[in-house]
């Protein structure tokens, strides 16, 4: 079993550059705490492996996770990112521009994810990343399965939720919701799941082709 020192080493194995560090600082200042570098590197890796051209992000934050995704996507790929906070999306746009991404590569949509996601095309996406309201995670899961093509990937941040999900005595609504998400992903026959112990936990799953 990995020691805390080994986990810390893994978390920082692919370091953030100055653009990501600055975006992280801005996010923390406005209360949009970004995922840690290990999770970001995992998202970049997943986007690369999937050959992702179309990606949906639920929870734009200040652009940290979106930038990791863009760096893993195909050069002609488009990131669609949804957030309820216009100021967060403004900061994310700044982050993307600083990294050289703009125009048709990025589509920022303001609004509640559960209002926006149903308007997106069935089977039109290679990867969906969710990092928003934990109590809506099960709804995001249903939408993600619909949105993904066979072989596409869904990923959920905070899947260990402050180290509380593994403790059955923790019964607050967010912890219960994230724990239930894990159960549903494990039992969903259309998905093949994996829990990565990076950051606060990254739950990933591949949508299987029809039998």
N, C-alpha and C positions, 0 to 999 in steps of 0.2 A: 504494500500500500504506500502511495506517495506521502512523503512527509510535508509539513507546511512549507519548509524551505524549497522542496522540489516543486510544489504547486506555485510558489511565488516565482521561481525560475521559469516555469512554463508560462505563467501569466505575462511575463515581460520578454519572452523569447523573441517575439517580433515587436520591436519598440515603435512607439509613435513618433512621427516627425513633428517639426515645429508647428505646422498647420493644424494637425490634430491636437497637439498640446494646447494651442491657443483656443481652439474650439471647445475643448474640455473645460478650460478656465472660464470661458463665457457661459457655458452650460451650468456649471456649478454656481456661478454668481446669480443666475436667474432661477435656480431651483430645478433645472432640467438635467439631473445628474446622468452623465453618459455611462454606457457600458464600459467595462475595463478593457485594456488593450488585448488581452487574450481572447475575449469574445469577439472583439473587432477583427482580429486576425482570422478567427474561425469563420466569420461571415465572408470575409474576402476570399478565403479558401473555398468555401461552399459555392460562392458565385462563380469562381473560376472553374471548379469541377463541373458545375451544372452548365457551363457555357452560357451563362445567363444573359439574355438580351432584354427581358422584361421582368422587372422586380417591383414588388409592392412592399412598402415600409409603413407600418402602423405605429406612429409616434416618431415624428421628425426630430424632436429635441432641437439641439443646436447644430446638428449636422455630422456628429462624430460617426455614428453607425452608418449613415448614408454615404459618407466619404469612403469608409471601408468597403461598402458594397460596390460603389462605383469603380473603385480600383480593381475589383475582382471581375467586373462585368466585361462583356465584349465591347469593343470600341464604338459600336453602333447601338449600344444598349440604352434603355430609358429607365430611370428610377422614378416611380410614382410614390410620393410620400405624403401621408395624411396626418394632420395634427389639428387640434382645436385652438392652439395658441398662435395667433398671427406673428407675435414678436419672436417666438421661437423659430418660426419658418423664415422670418427676415434674417435672423442670425445664421440659420442653416444656409440660406442662399449666399450670404457673405462667405461662409466657409467653403462652399463649393466653388465660388468664383476665385477665391484665393488659390485653390488647388487646380484651377484651369478647367472646371466643368461649368457649363452654362447652356443656355438655349434649349435645344431639343433633347438633350441628355437628361433633363430634370423636369418633372411635373409635380409641383407642390399644390396640394389640394387642402383647403381649410375646411374644417368641420369634424363632426363626430364620426369615428371610423364606421360605426354600425349604420350610419346614414350614407356614407360614401361607398363602402365596399360592395353593397348589393348592385351598384351601378356599373361595376367593372365586369369585363367579359369572362364568361365561363372558359376555363382551360386555356386562358391567354397568357399565363405567367409561369416563369421558370423558378421563381423563389419568392416567398412571402416571409417577411420578418416582422414580428410583433413585439413591441415594447411600449405598452400603454396601460390602460386601466386593467388591473389584474382580475377584477370581478367580471370583466367582459371577455376574458381569454377563451372561454368555451365557445362563445359566439364567434370570436375570431377564428377559432379552429374550424368551425363549420364553413365559414366563408372561404378560408384558405384552401380547404379540400376542393371546393367548387372552382376556385380561381386557378389552381395549379394544373398544368399539363401532367400526364403520366411521366414519372421520372423527376418531376419538380420537387423542390424542398421547402418545407416550412420550418421556421425557427422561432422559438420563444425565449426572450430574455427573462432573467430573474426566476428561473425554473426551480431554484432551491430556496428562494425568497427569504433572504436574511438568515439562512441556516435553520429555518423553522419548519420547512416542509417535511423533513425526515422525522420530526418529533410529533407523534400523534396527539400529544396533549395540547398542542398549539391549535386553537380553534377560532382565531380571528378570521373575519370574512376573506381577506386577501389570501391568507395562508391556505384556507380551505379551498378557495377557488383554484389556486395554483396546484395544490395537491390533486384536486379532481381533474384538472387538465392532464396531469401526468397519467392518471389512471385511464382517462379516455383515449389518450394517444396510444398507450400500450394495448388497449383492447380494440382499437380501430383496425379492422382487417384491411383497409385500403392503405395503411401506412406501415412503414418499417422504421421504428424509433431508435434514438440514441440520446443518452443524457451525458453531456460534457461538463465536468466539474471545473469550468473556467468562470472567473468572475463570480457572479451570484447564481451561476448555473445557466447553461444554454441547452434547451431541449430541442432537438432537431429530428425531423422525420422525412422520409422520402415517400412520395405518393406512388404506389405500385400500379403497374398497368393492369387493365381488366384481365381477369382469369380467362 
